Amino acid sequence: MSCHRAPAFTLIELLVSLALSGLLIVLLNSQITHKIFTDIKIKDQLEYRLKIESIFDHLAADIASASRQPNGHKSVIFYSTKDELSLHVKRFGLSTISQQLHGVEVAWKFDQRGVTRSIKSAEGEYHRLLSNKAIHLNCKKFRLIL
């Protein structure tokens, strides 16, 4: 009797291929996980940047729309303490209720609580926390002429 073996893989060849497949799966999984966390980090940074740009756009619009004082300078006043920077802008605004033009005071605060914008008008006060990221100030002395 002739014993004829069918072609097949040996046990060692199967174990080596399983080990290589497992290693490949682990490497791919770590790459995918790293990619996901990187994407989340980039998304958070972009959202934070857009929030900062929005804050500066609102601040620039408030300063640009500030009314003029009799001496020609804009009605923009800065206050600075050790832990806080405040900006007060007086301007005119259109009432959403009566559609009348009246004086509005916009106050910006940059401090440990974040960035706050307050609007005070004849119709009432409105406060909004634009960012809750703590701001650490290191202002020496500055001069702003508008």
C-alpha positions in Angstrom: 0.0 0.0 0.0 1.2 3.3 -0.9 0.6 6.2 1.6 0.1 9.3 -0.4 -0.3 12.6 1.7 -2.5 15.4 0.5 -0.7 18.8 0.3 -1.5 20.8 3.4 0.1 23.4 5.8 2.1 22.2 8.8 1.1 23.1 12.3 4.1 25.5 12.6 3.2 27.3 9.4 -0.4 27.8 10.7 0.8 29.1 14.0 3.3 31.6 12.4 0.6 32.9 10.1 -1.8 33.3 13.0 0.8 35.2 15.0 1.6 37.5 12.1 -2.1 38.1 11.5 -2.6 38.9 15.2 0.4 41.3 15.1 -1.0 43.0 12.0 -4.5 43.4 13.6 -2.9 45.0 16.8 -0.8 47.4 14.7 -3.8 48.4 12.6 -6.0 48.9 15.7 -3.4 51.1 17.4 -3.1 53.2 14.2 -6.9 53.6 13.9 -7.2 54.5 17.6 -4.4 57.1 17.3 -6.1 58.6 14.2 -9.4 58.9 16.0 -7.9 60.6 19.0 -5.8 62.9 16.7 -9.0 63.9 14.8 -10.8 64.6 18.0 -7.9 66.8 19.3 -7.8 68.7 16.0 -11.5 69.2 16.0 -11.4 70.6 19.6 -8.6 73.0 18.6 -10.5 74.2 15.5 -13.7 74.8 17.6 -11.7 76.7 20.2 -10.0 78.8 17.5 -13.4 79.6 15.9 -14.7 80.6 19.3 -11.8 82.9 19.8 -12.2 84.4 16.3 -15.9 85.0 17.0 -15.1 86.7 20.3 -12.6 89.0 18.5 -15.0 89.7 15.7 -17.7 90.8 18.2 -15.1 92.9 20.1 -13.9 94.6 16.9 -17.5 95.3 15.9 -18.2 96.9 19.3 -15.1 99.1 19.1 -15.8 100.0 15.5 -19.3 101.1 16.3 -18.4 103.1 19.4 -19.8 106.6 19.4 -17.5 109.6 19.3 -16.8 111.9 22.2 -16.7 115.7 21.7 -12.9 115.5 21.5 -13.1 113.1 18.6 -12.0 110.0 20.4 -14.2 106.9 20.5 -16.1 106.1 23.7 -13.9 103.2 24.7 -12.6 102.9 28.2 -10.2 100.2 29.5 -10.0 99.2 33.2 -7.3 96.9 34.4 -6.7 95.3 37.8 -4.3 92.5 38.7 -6.7 89.7 37.7 -9.1 91.4 35.3 -9.3 93.5 32.2 -12.5 95.3 31.4 -13.5 97.2 28.3 -16.5 99.6 28.2 -17.9 100.8 24.9 -20.7 103.3 24.6 -22.5 103.2 21.3 -25.9 103.5 19.8 -28.1 100.5 19.1 -31.5 99.8 17.6 -34.0 98.5 20.1 -35.4 95.1 19.1 -38.8 95.9 20.8 -39.5 99.5 20.0 -37.2 99.8 16.9 -35.9 103.1 18.4 -32.3 104.2 18.4 -30.9 104.6 21.9 -27.6 104.5 23.9 -26.1 101.2 24.8 -23.1 100.4 27.0 -21.3 97.2 26.2 -18.9 95.9 28.8 -16.3 93.2 28.2 -14.6 91.3 31.0 -11.6 89.1 30.7 -10.8 87.3 34.0 -10.5 84.0 35.8 -14.1 83.1 34.8 -13.4 83.6 31.1 -14.8 86.2 28.7 -18.1 87.9 29.5 -20.0 90.4 27.4 -22.7 92.5 29.0 -25.0 94.9 27.3 -26.8 97.6 29.2 -29.6 99.6 27.6 -32.8 101.3 28.4 -34.6 98.0 27.9 -32.5 96.1 30.5 -29.3 94.2 30.9 -28.0 91.2 29.1 -25.0 89.1 30.2 -23.4 86.3 28.2 -20.4 84.1 29.0 -18.6 83.7 25.7 -15.8 81.5 27.0 -15.3 79.8 30.3 -11.5 79.4 29.8 -9.6 81.2 32.6 -7.6 84.1 31.4 -4.4 85.0 33.2 -3.4 88.6 32.6 0.0 90.0 32.6 -0.6 93.6 31.5 2.0 96.2 32.3 0.9 99.4 30.7 -0.7 100.1 27.4 -2.0 103.1 25.5 -4.8 102.9 23.0 -6.0 105.8 20.9 -9.0 105.3 18.8 
